[in-house]
Amino acid sequence: MKNASIVNGHIIDPANNIDEVGDLHIIGGKIAQISSSEKLADNQTADVYEAKGSVVAPGLIDMHVHLREPGFEHKETIETGTAAAAAGGFTSVACMANTSPVIDTPEKIEQIYNIASKTAKTNVFPFGSITKELAGEELTDMRGMHSAGAVGFTDDGVTVMNAALMRDALTMSAELGFPIMVHCEEHNLNAGAVMNLGETSRKLGLIGSPNAAEDIIVARDIMLAEMTGGHLHVLHVSTAGAVELVRQGKKRGVHVTAEACPHHWILTDAEVEKQGTNAKMHPPLRTQTDIDAIIEGLRDGTIDAIATDHAPHAPSEKAEGMVDAPNGIIGLETCLPLVFTYLVQPGHLTFAEAIAKMTVVPANILGIDRGTLSVGGVADVTVIDVETLNRVDVTQSRSKSQNTPFNRWKLKGWQTITLRKGNRIGGHPSS
């Protein structure tokens, strides 16, 4: 844990309503002073970072990543995934449970923390699975996994189709105070689907998934959350209907939160014809109507958080064609500039609002003590260059995988410095 000063930056900390130019000082890995004219003594400061013209924000939090370890280390590891996270300005990530074996016992939660303590660049917070082996038939030992450090529970990748099991999971959520993170697809409606059901799927002769497949499960789970008092979190919202269902649930006082990913509010399903498997994910890319609804949901607070659903796959796997290739794209290193370029610059969100959805809001949902620049708090910090236009170059990715539809895109709003407990863990090569 180092001492450091970040000087002359535009400090944005939504948790404390700070939005001003000043200096941020770090002592012993903790935030010591903000915007103080009093400088730290020379012998107290190990590193000084000039941030004039840049934004200084809390370290970003991605509450939805697939680190693939254990079991799929050819796609990604905790070491490489968190290196990509640090390169993208993230200091904390929450990893999904669909590894091999599935993270479905307290011992496996402890295993993730143990691996992360040795290899991770960022903080790693694991989810446990809702059902044993993601089979949808029997609940896991949620109480034990929560005690071991699970920040929530999810069968992400598949839907818990048994409503009684989901009711019981949400009942446990109400008792112990953790979120149930739900992947919402009615599998009987999207069987064999490889993209959105619509004009492009019909043109390409591919099986499509209708919006109703997502909307039906979102509606069901909101009703179950309303019945039990549990905390429901809707992962990767992709449809206009799901946005409206979450909006109406919030108005009724249901404890429901939601997230959206950049690909779902930037790209339409027409991208499949252009990019093939690099545009294949579940839930799939939808239509401009859905994009507009998601942006409005982000704007009005219906959608609480921004996440990546970072889903690395080996190039050979993505080369198998639309029917056989796995779903998902990487996103940790492009999320921040996509947010700035496609949400902040057009005026959909202020930068403070966008940063909140990537810091204090996910921290509150997960119940972790990160996402702020509070004096005395852990010095996880991200510095962001909002002026330089850079081009995405997937060959420079720190991830093991390169499956992205955003390669060669020109974007603004890149991370330049990432600090974890005052130690530099990432930075743009030119910084």
Secondary structure, DSSP 8 states (H G I E B T S, - for coil): ---EEEEEEEEEEGGGTEEEEEEEEEETTEEEEES-SS---GGG-SEEEE-TTEEEEE-EEEEEE---TTT-TTT--HHHHHHHHHHTTEEEEEE-S-SSS-S-SHHHHHHHHHHHHHH-SSEEEE-B-SBGGG-SSSB--HHHHHHHT---EE-TTS----HHHHHHHHHHHHHH--EEEE----TTTSTT--EESSHHHHHHT--EE-HHHHHHHHHHHHHHHHHH--EEEE-S---HHHHHHHHHHHHTT--EEEEE-GGGGT--TTHHHHHGGGG--SS----HHHHHHHHHHHHHTSS-EE---B----HHHHTT-TTTS------TTTHHHHHIIIIITTTSS-HHHHHHTTTHHHHHHHT-S-S---TTSB--EEEEESS--EE--GGG-SSS----S-TT-EE--EEEEEEETTEEEEE-TT-
